[in-house]
Structures are given as structure tokens and as C-alpha cells.
Amino acid sequence: MSTPKRAAKSATKRAPKRKSRSTTLPRNEILLGDCIEQLKALPDESIDLVFADPPYNLQLEGDLLRPNNTRVDGVHQDWDKFKDFASYDAFSRAWLGQCQRILKPKGALWVIGSYHNIFRIGAALQDLGFWIHNDIIWRKTNPMPNFRGRRFTNAHETLIWAGRDQAARVTYNYDAMKAGNDDLQMRSDWLFPICSGSERLRDHEGRKAHPTQKPEALLHRIILATTNSGDVILDPFFGTGTTGAVAKRLGRNWIGVERDPEYAAHAELRIEKIKPLTGDALDVSRSKRAEPRVPFGTIIELGILEAGSRLVDEKRRFKAEVRADGSLAFEGLQGSIHRLGAEVQGKSACNGWTFWHVEAEGKLKSIDLLRQQARQELGLGDARPVTFAGE
Ligand SMILES: C[S@@+](CC[C@H](N)C(=O)[O-])C[C@H]1O[C@@H](n2cnc3c(N)ncnc32)[C@H](O)[C@@H]1O
């Protein structure tokens, strides 16, 4: 393989000669060198998500030929070769251990692999105290056939998604995944083609720049599902920078570690060309449950609604008075917006936020809109400016 026309420029950092642990985190950079050494230099608890596509230890022997005698473009590089399983395990446990150290308390890790290595990686993860949340089957629409015809077509790869430890409350954008899947829960079997066509990076002689470049679609789903805008994603086996390219497009920070300067140079040129999405395009769907909690009393305290105001239901059957402590009163009954809403209707439960309304200029506005205004005033989450229907 030959280098791309321009060599990696300043954003690619060579491993310093003497490694000491840094207190600052490099961002949006490729760190050139061995990942275990490079990871050792990064600060504790500084990374939101690791995505790792490590050597699979494929143990390929000799050339594989197609029926027409052409050679299959397999993975024959030295970086995929290990003396035995014991040395592969020692390597895996060393880089996984470093990833665990640099992950934030809520941090998580993804590893992709095949039957050659994924079971060993899974055991290492559990031994180290990672907490597995899912394994994902990436089913390939266009897998390589089994040319010798002696086995099933190997048509999938496996990804493991694990928290740093059992206590890690990892990010999962459930509603975004469901919305993007036509309102059905996203499942653990994903269908994507392998990387091909214009997405596949090539050198100036038209050869593949990297034997195992992953499809961007895979990273798109992973990053959208398990990170938020502005998070830092680290890939210890960066290759041609698929993780960095998708992270940049989706408004996340990235750090790549790669020991081969040619791959790193391809990655750098690729990422440079990516235009990040901006504004609303980056927002993810969230359920009401996921929004920061603001009690009704806070709306009174902030002066968004005055004590003594009247709240009504949508059909104006019940007119309750708002009291200074954030409770409501109606014909001798009193209670929270939820309890009073339930009592006046003779029901056991009621969502007071959608039941009660304020009247302004002849129009009814749900008090849920006042709650959004309160979130905005309190600077909580990504609350949007409140607009009322008709405005
Ligand atoms: C499976 S490939 C990753 C491909 C990448 N996901 C992509 O889409 O281009 C693994 C990469 O890890 C690199 N690598 C292998 N051992 C490494 C090590 N100890 N430290 C850093 N990089 C390493 C290899 O050079 C190779 O580019």
C-alpha cells in the first residue's frame, strides 16, 4: 500500500519518547503509535465512548483463491498476527484495561469482531468488570462467499456494547433509535452492506487503502444511539478513521490512535473533508421522561405563574386556584396538579401537566408549556424557546 498524496500533517501526533500521563485531553487528533502506550498517557475518566475495531487474529494461512484463480484480498498484514491465543489475550486485556481507566463513570465501550476473536474479547470484558448491555449482529447484505464451499457463508460480525462497570449509567438514546426505526424498538440485528463504492478509500493506484475499512452506516447508528453532541469518542485502532469521520459529521469530538502512519494519513485527509451537521439536524428525539424534572412549585417561585391564578381543564369544567406553595384548590379539595386533576375527575391518576391549562387572551395553554419555559430559564438540558400553538 502506498501513502496518500499528502502526508499526515500537524494534527497527527507521534508518540512522545517518554510517556507521562497528561492532565489534558487531546481532541480531534490522531495519536500515532501503539495504542497501549498512547492510552497510558491519557487522563483517567476523560472519555465518553470507546469504539474499537481491533485486530481479529484471523490466523489466515496462504493465499485464498476464487474459483477463477484470482487471489482474494484478505487481511495478511502483520498487525493482525499473534504468536498464539495467550499473546492475543494478553494484548486484548492490556488495551481493554486502559480503555476502562480512561472512560468516565458513565462511559461505555463498543468492540467489533468475528468468531475468530469476539468470544475471547467477551470473556476479557467480563473478567475486567465491564458490564455487557447488548451484543449486536451486523448482518452483511453482501458478504464474501465461502470460496472453498466447505462452510456456511460467514455473513455477519458481532459487536459488544458494554458499560465501564455495572454501575455505569450509559447513554442510550432510546427514543431516537425508535423514531428512526418507524416507531418500533431498535433490535439487536442490524443489516448493512460492507464498505464499498465511493466510500471505500483507495490509494492513487486504485487499491484499497485499508483491508478492513468499516461502513460509516454502522458507526452512524452506534454514535447516534450511545453518545450525545459534544461527547468525546476514542478509537484505539483508527485505521482509515471511520469513527472520526462519522463523529465529526455528527458533532462529536474524536480521538484516534493508529500505529501505521499511512493509514493515519488517509484518515486525516478523509476527516478534513467532512462537513459537520449543524443546528436542528443534530437534535435527537427524546421522550418527556428523559427531560429534566421541574416541579410545578418552581413555576410559581420563578414568577412564570402567579399564586392566585386560575387553572382550567380543556373543557373548562373545573376551575382551580393556584396557591403559593404550588398546590391547587377546588371546591374544598386541594392537592398537587396531579392529585387534584385525578380527584376532580374521579380517577386514580392524572397527568396534571397536560390536564391543566392557563387562559390568556381567550386561548388555553397547557401548563406543560410553562414547564418548558421554566427549564429554559433554569438553563436545564437543551430546552427550546417556548412557542405556543398559533404564535
Ligand atoms: C481492524 S483495523 C481498523 C479499521 C478501521 N475501523 C477503519 O474503518 O478503517 C485495525 C487497525 O488497528 C491498527 N493497529 C493494530 N495494532 C495496533 C496497536 N497495537 N496500536 C495501534 N494501532 C494498531 C492497524 O494498523 C489497523 O489499522
The ligand as a Gaussian input file, in Angstrom:
#p B3LYP/6-31G(d) Opt

LIG

0 1
 C       -9.321000      -3.672000      12.032000
 S       -8.364000      -2.300000      11.629000
 C       -9.411000      -0.892000      11.950000
 C      -10.058000      -0.314000      10.708000
 C      -10.901000       0.904000      10.977000
 N      -12.032000       0.600000      11.814000
 C      -11.391000       1.543000       9.686000
 O      -12.619000       1.630000       9.471000
 O      -10.565000       1.946000       8.878000
 C       -7.245000      -2.293000      12.943000
 C       -6.232000      -1.161000      12.905000
 O       -5.504000      -1.167000      14.106000
 C       -4.149000      -0.839000      13.849000
 N       -3.393000      -1.441000      14.957000
 C       -3.127000      -2.746000      15.174000
 N       -2.449000      -2.921000      16.318000
 C       -2.304000      -1.674000      16.854000
 C       -1.714000      -1.190000      18.043000
 N       -1.136000      -2.017000      18.921000
 N       -1.751000       0.132000      18.281000
 C       -2.345000       0.988000      17.407000
 N       -2.902000       0.589000      16.261000
 C       -2.896000      -0.742000      15.984000
 C       -3.860000      -1.437000      12.486000
 O       -2.804000      -0.745000      11.857000
 C       -5.211000      -1.270000      11.791000
 O       -5.232000      -0.100000      11.031000

